[in-house]
Amino acid sequence: MEPIVRSVGIADWVTILLFSSLLFVIIAKSVFYPRFLNFIILPFNNKYIFMYNKKEKLLNWFHVFFTLFLIINFSLFIFFIWTIFTETDSSEHGLGYLIILGILLLFLLVKFILQISNGFIFGNLKVFSEFLFKKISYLNYSAILMFIANIMLSYVVPASKAVVYITLALIVIINGIGWVTILKNHQKFIAHNFFYFILYLCALEIAPFVILRSLL
């Protein structure tokens, strides 16, 4: 009987990224299990927002783990969109992912600093912190959809534009639910500061994404 040599393939960088990001979710679930259960039903039930909006807010490890999960999968999802619509081989352009990751990190950091700075300038840090908590919570939840889409685009249906469009639509819906929640819970504050709220939307919500799109 002749021995058969089996070659074990080395996991590519996309697989390593997906498994690394999944570790953050596993840690968050293991350490903060009750919080994770409330978070996983966020689009269908606001219990998570009401329970955790007033305490710990942004500075808690659960939020940090899911934000890291978001950053990895958000940048990878953008990378797949770029490779699909430019018909580029994703396996040969790991450097492109690193560039997108750097731009996204810089974008989110600058956006966060500007939003917190607005809270100090207008003397409403508490309200702006609540805004950020709710927005980031829904955005972090969107990372679950991005993770699923990244798996689909990596192993199931590579270069599928349908997966991209469906995922983008679901992301818009989930974050739209988040904005409806924000507007509903802070309608008195917004009504008293309507002009500044419009400026906030244009300067810190719409313009940054236009700039990010141009950079990418």
N, C-alpha and C positions, 0 to 999 in steps of 0.2 A: 504494500500500500504506500503510495507516494504522498508525502506530506504536502498539504496545501497551504500556501502562504496567503494569509488574509491581510490586506492593507486597510488599516483603519484611518479613515480620513480625518484630517485636522479640522476642527470646527472653525468656520470662517468668522470674520469679525462681526457680521450681523447677528449671528447666533450668540456670540459672546455678549453682545450688547443687550439682546433680548433677555437672556438668562440673568445678566447682571441687574437689569432693571426690575425683573421679577423678584429678585432677592429683597429689594426694598419693600415691595408689597407684602411678601411673606413675613418680614420682620415687623412691619406695621400691624399686620393681622395678629401675629403672635403676641406682641407686647400690648397692643391696644385693641383687643378683640371686641369688647362691647362698642367701642367707638367705630370700629371697622364695620360692624353690622349695621349701624345707623348710617354710615357713610355710603354703603353699597346701594342703599335705596334712596339716595339723595334726590334724584329727579322726580320721584313719585311721592316723597314724604319729606317735609321740611324739619323733621324732628332733629336731625343732625345740626342744622343751623341754629335752632332755638336752644339746643342743649349746650353747644360749644361756642356760640358767638360771643358770649359775655365773659368767658374765662379762657385764659391762655391765648386765645386768638391766634395770631400768626406764629408766635414763638413757642411752638411745641413740636416734639419729635415726630408725631404722626403727620403733621403738615409738611415737615421737612422731608420725610421719607417719600411721601407721595409727590412732592414737588420735584425731587430728584428723578422719580419714576416718570413724571411728566416731561422733564427736560430731555431725557434720553429718547423717549418715544416720539415726542413732538419733533425733535430735530431729525430723527430717522424717518418719520412720516413725510416731512418736507423733502428730505433727500430722495425718497421714493417718488414723490410727485415730480421732482426735478428730472430724475432718470427716466421716468415713464414718458413725460411730455417732450423730452429732448432726445428720446430713444438712445440713452446712454447705458452702457453695461455697468450695473450697480456694483458688481463684484470687483471691478477694476478701479474704482474711484473712492476708496476709503478716505482719501484726503479731502474730497468734496464734502463728506459728512463732517469731518473735523472743522472745516470752514463754516458750515451751516451751524454746527453746535456752538462755535465761538460767537457768531453773529447773534444767535438766539439768546445765549447767556448774557451778552452785553445788552441786548435789547430789553430783556426782562429785568435786569438789574437797574438800568437807567430808568425804565418805566416805574419800577417800584420806588426808587429814590425820589422821583419827581412827585409821585402820588403822596408819599409820606410827607414830603416837603410842603405840599399844598395844605395838608392837615395842620402843620405848624404855622404856616403863613396866615391861614384864615381862622386859626384858633379852634378848629374842629377835628383834632386828631382822633378823638374817640369815634366820631362818625366815619371818618375816612378809613380808620382801621376796620370798622364793621363792613364798609364797602369792599375793602380788599379781601377780608376774610371770606365773604360770600362769593366774590368773583373768583378768587383762587380755588375755593372749594369746588365750584362747578367746573373750572378749567382742569383741575386735578382729576375730577371724575371723567372728563373727556379723554384723559390719557389712557383709560381702560379701553376705550374704543380705538384709540390710535395703536395700542399694543396689539389688539386683535387684528386690526388692519395690517399692521406690520408683519404679523405672522402669515396672514393670507398672501400678502405681496411677496413674502420671502419663499414660502414653501408650497402654497396651494395654487394660487392663480397669479403668477408673476406678471408684472406689467399690465394689470387689469385696471382700466380707467373706471370701470363700474364700481369697483371696491373703493376707489378714491372718492368718487362723487357721492356714494352712499355714506361713507364715513364723514365727509365734510358736511353733508346735510344733517346727520345725527349730531355732530359737534355743534353746529349752529343752533339746532333745536334745544340741546341741553343747556348751552350758555344763554340762549334766549329765555329759557325758564328761569335761569339765575337772575337775569336782568329784570324780568317781571317781578320776581321776589324782592329784589332791591328796591324797585320803584314803588311797590306796594307797601313795603315796610318803612320806607323813608319818604312817603309822599308829602308829609307836612314840611319836612326839612327842604325837600326839592322845590316845593311851591314857594317857600320863603326866599329861596336862593336860586330861582329859575335861570336867571341870566348867567350866573356863575356856573350852574350845572351844565348849561349848553356849551359854555367855554371849555369846561372840563371834558365833555364828550368829544368835542372837536380836537382839542389840543392833546389830550392824554389817552383817548380811546381810538379815535379814527385815524388821526395823523400818524401815530407810531406804526400802525399796521401798513399804511401806505408807504412809509419810509422803509419798513422791513421788506415789503414786497419788492421795492426798487433795489434794495441791497442784494436780495437773493437772486 
